[in-house]
Structure formats: structure tokens, C-alpha cells
Amino acid sequence: MGELEKLPNIGKEMVRQLNEIGVTTPEQLRAMGSKQAWSNIKDVFKEAKQSATKTVVKTMRKKR
């Protein structure tokens, strides 16, 4: 179990998401703050979803 998973309410998926935004230690999470970390996570995954949606739309247009 990693250091982040030892924190309350932090499971494997949350650790993965935190790592995605560059947070790998409890100290980094504390320094960033939970609200900012969550905001960054939402931004990263929002961008990924938008990118995936654009790819699907482009693929569908090519098939026409």
C-alpha cells in the first residue's frame, strides 16, 4: 500500500487520478489542498473526455 492510500477516503482509483495530476505523496496533496487537487483532476478528465469525443466525431464523419 502506498502512502496516499493510507489517507482516509483515498483508494486505488483516487491514487491513480492524483498521480495523473502529479501528486504522489501526502505532502504534495496537503501542499496543493484537496479542493485544488479535485479541480485539477476534473480538468484533466474533462479534457480527456473532450478529446475522445472529438476523435469519435472525426471517425464518424470519415465513414460517411
VENJOQUI-V125276 format. One record per pair of residues at least 24 apart in sequence whose C-alpha atoms are under 10 Angstrom apart, sorted by the first residue. I is the first residue (numbers start at 0). GAP is how many residues later the second one is. Records with the same first field share a line. If there is no record, write none. Layout:
# VENJOQUI-V125276
I = GAP, GAP
This chain:
# VENJOQUI-V125276
1 = 24
2 = 24
3 = 24, 25
13 = 24, 27
16 = 24, 25, 27, 28
19 = 24, 25
